[in-house]
C-alpha cells in the first residue's frame, strides 16, 4: 500500500479548502434568463388580448377590411386592418353570424405604432371555432413575418374562452429572434388571462387591462433553460409597452430561484430582480 507524504496530503487539503472557499464566495447575480423571459412574456402576452379584442369588437369576427377600433396613446387610430374569411379563404359577409370556423387576419403592414406605442409589422392570423363571446370557443393563432420593434416572433398560440372574461392560453414553440443585438429566445407557457377592465368600452382598446397567472419555460439567449411560475398576477395594461405589476419566480438551470417584481402599476420599463437576497434593477426593452 502506498503512503502519501504528509506534505502532499497537506497540499491537497489546502487546495480543496481554497477551491471550496472560492466557490462559496461566488455570488449569483445572473439576470439573463429573467430579462429574456420578460421580453417574451410581455410581447406574447399582448397577442392574446389583441386577438380577443378584435373578436369582441368585431361582434364575433363578422366585419371585413376595416381598421381595428382602438386609440393609441397619441389619440390616433392604430393602423392594423382586419380581414375575415371562411376556412377556404372566401370573404365572409358582415351579416354572417353563424358560419364557423372563421379565419381572421390582423395586418400591421410594413410597420405602424400599436396602442402601446410599439411598432408592429407583419400579420397575426387566427382561426375561431365560434363567436368569441361564447364560453368554450377557442382560437388558434400563428404569425406571418411578425415583428415587434424589429424583433421577430414565431410560434402557435391556442386560447380557449373559459367564460366570465377569462381564457386559457398555451404558447407552443414560441421563438423570439433579434438581428441587432443578435439573440434568440425560446418560450412556451400555460397561463390563464382575466380581463379586469375595459370590457364595457368596445370602441376603446387602450383602456383594456388584463391579469395573467400560470407558468412558463424557455431557453435564454445563452442557451440556458429555465422555468417560471407567476406568484402574484401579472398586470398587462394594453396602453403600456411593459407589464406594470406582478411577480414571477424564475429558476434557471442549475441555479437558485430568483424573483422578478414588475412594480406597483406604474407604466415604466423597470423590474427588480432578487437573487439570493441581492436586488438588481433592470431596464426592459
DRENMAR-483360 format. One record per residue (C-alpha): x, y, z. Coordinates in steps of 0.05 Angstrom, whole numbers, padded with zeros to 5 digits, always signed. Layout:
<sites>
XYZ
...
</sites>
This chain:
<sites>
+00000+00000+00000
+00026+00068-00019
+00032+00120+00035
+00025+00193+00013
+00078+00240+00041
+00050+00286+00094
+00068+00347+00053
+00028+00322-00007
-00032+00308+00037
-00029+00378+00066
-00023+00408-00004
-00085+00371-00028
-00124+00391+00034
-00105+00464+00028
-00122+00465-00046
-00190+00434-00032
-00205+00485+00022
-00183+00542-00024
-00227+00517-00081
-00287+00508-00034
-00279+00578-00005
-00275+00609-00075
-00338+00573-00098
-00373+00594-00034
-00353+00666-00046
-00383+00667-00116
-00446+00710-00117
-00501+00690-00165
-00521+00756-00200
-00541+00727-00268
-00606+00761-00292
-00604+00740-00365
-00659+00687-00361
-00703+00735-00321
-00694+00791-00372
-00705+00746-00432
-00767+00715-00403
-00795+00785-00390
-00783+00803-00463
-00821+00742-00487
-00875+00748-00434
-00894+00820-00449
-00899+00811-00525
-00932+00743-00528
-00977+00769-00473
-01000+00825-00518
-01021+00780-00575
-01077+00744-00539
-01113+00807-00515
-01105+00838-00584
-01140+00778-00617
-01193+00776-00562
-01205+00850-00571
-01216+00840-00645
-01261+00780-00633
-01307+00820-00588
-01304+00888-00622
-01319+00855-00689
-01383+00826-00659
-01356+00756-00664
-01308+00770-00721
-01361+00789-00772
-01335+00851-00806
-01282+00856-00861
-01228+00903-00885
-01237+00958-00833
-01187+00987-00784
-01189+00956-00715
-01223+01005-00668
-01175+01028-00614
-01139+01092-00595
-01063+01096-00587
-01032+01135-00531
-01026+01193-00581
-01100+01191-00595
-01093+01162-00665
-01128+01101-00693
-01079+01044-00691
-01065+01021-00761
-01078+00946-00766
-01132+00924-00814
-01175+00862-00806
-01197+00812-00858
-01247+00756-00842
-01255+00695-00886
-01282+00624-00884
-01234+00565-00880
-01226+00567-00956
-01205+00640-00957
-01271+00668-00982
-01290+00735-00952
-01349+00730-00905
-01407+00778-00910
-01415+00823-00849
-01484+00795-00836
-01458+00723-00829
-01461+00707-00755
-01466+00631-00758
-01413+00604-00805
-01354+00577-00766
-01296+00565-00763
-01274+00634-00787
-01205+00659-00803
-01183+00729-00781
-01121+00764-00808
-01095+00825-00769
-01047+00860-00816
-00998+00913-00789
-00969+00924-00859
-00897+00946-00864
-00898+00976-00794
-00942+01021-00752
-00950+01043-00679
-00997+00998-00639
-01038+01023-00579
-00979+01010-00532
-00932+01053-00575
-00891+00995-00601
-00880+00988-00676
-00911+00924-00703
-00908+00897-00774
-00929+00833-00808
-00991+00792-00795
-01026+00756-00739
-01071+00701-00765
-01125+00670-00721
-01178+00616-00732
-01240+00620-00687
-01283+00558-00675
-01342+00601-00653
-01361+00672-00633
-01310+00691-00581
-01364+00714-00531
-01388+00642-00525
-01355+00601-00469
-01317+00542-00498
-01299+00579-00562
-01226+00572-00580
-01177+00607-00626
-01111+00584-00656
-01061+00638-00673
-00998+00639-00715
-00953+00692-00745
-00930+00714-00815
-00866+00756-00814
-00890+00786-00748
-00844+00837-00715
-00848+00880-00652
-00796+00936-00654
-00754+00897-00705
-00755+00834-00662
-00786+00773-00697
-00838+00729-00662
-00857+00658-00682
-00899+00602-00652
-00970+00578-00643
-01018+00605-00591
-01081+00567-00571
-01134+00604-00529
-01199+00578-00500
-01255+00621-00472
-01269+00599-00400
-01327+00648-00391
-01332+00708-00343
-01279+00746-00383
-01227+00692-00371
-01189+00650-00421
-01132+00599-00421
-01071+00609-00464
-01019+00559-00488
-00958+00583-00527
-00924+00525-00564
-00857+00532-00599
-00850+00606-00584
-00787+00639-00610
-00761+00710-00604
-00705+00729-00653
-00667+00795-00658
-00615+00813-00710
-00585+00872-00673
-00566+00855-00620
-00565+00783-00644
-00602+00735-00598
-00654+00680-00598
-00701+00664-00540
-00746+00603-00537
-00811+00608-00497
-00873+00566-00480
-00928+00578-00429
-00992+00552-00400
-01029+00611-00370
-01097+00640-00352
-01115+00711-00370
-01171+00751-00336
-01199+00814-00370
-01208+00860-00310
-01220+00928-00341
-01244+00959-00406
-01293+00906-00429
-01351+00955-00425
-01320+01003-00475
-01317+00965-00541
-01297+01027-00580
-01233+01037-00540
-01176+00986-00535
-01126+01028-00497
-01166+01023-00431
-01163+00946-00431
-01127+00915-00372
-01113+00841-00361
-01087+00797-00304
-01044+00736-00321
-01029+00675-00278
-00995+00608-00293
-00926+00583-00312
-00876+00584-00369
-00810+00554-00391
-00757+00571-00442
-00685+00577-00464
-00650+00644-00457
-00600+00675-00506
-00542+00639-00472
-00574+00571-00485
-00594+00563-00412
-00661+00531-00396
-00708+00560-00344
-00777+00552-00314
-00824+00604-00283
-00886+00608-00241
-00927+00672-00231
-00930+00685-00156
-00971+00750-00160
-01016+00762-00220
-00982+00799-00276
-01020+00861-00297
-01019+00878-00372
-01045+00948-00389
-01055+00949-00464
-01035+01022-00468
-00966+01008-00437
-00906+00976-00470
-00889+00936-00408
-00921+00892-00355
-00938+00942-00300
-00947+00898-00238
-00937+00828-00210
-00883+00779-00190
-00852+00719-00225
-00807+00667-00193
-00757+00641-00244
-00709+00582-00236
-00652+00577-00287
-00617+00511-00300
-00570+00493-00242
-00583+00560-00207
-00625+00584-00149
-00695+00613-00159
-00697+00688-00169
-00758+00735-00164
-00777+00788-00215
-00820+00845-00189
-00853+00889-00242
-00873+00946-00196
-00935+00978-00167
-00976+00990-00230
-00936+01049-00258
-00923+01044-00333
-00847+01041-00337
-00792+00994-00363
-00764+00978-00294
-00763+00910-00260
-00729+00889-00196
-00695+00821-00197
-00678+00790-00129
-00625+00734-00126
-00602+00705-00060
-00622+00769-00024
-00587+00814-00075
-00633+00861-00114
-00616+00889-00183
-00660+00938-00221
-00661+00926-00296
-00689+00966-00354
-00730+00924-00402
-00732+00939-00477
</sites>
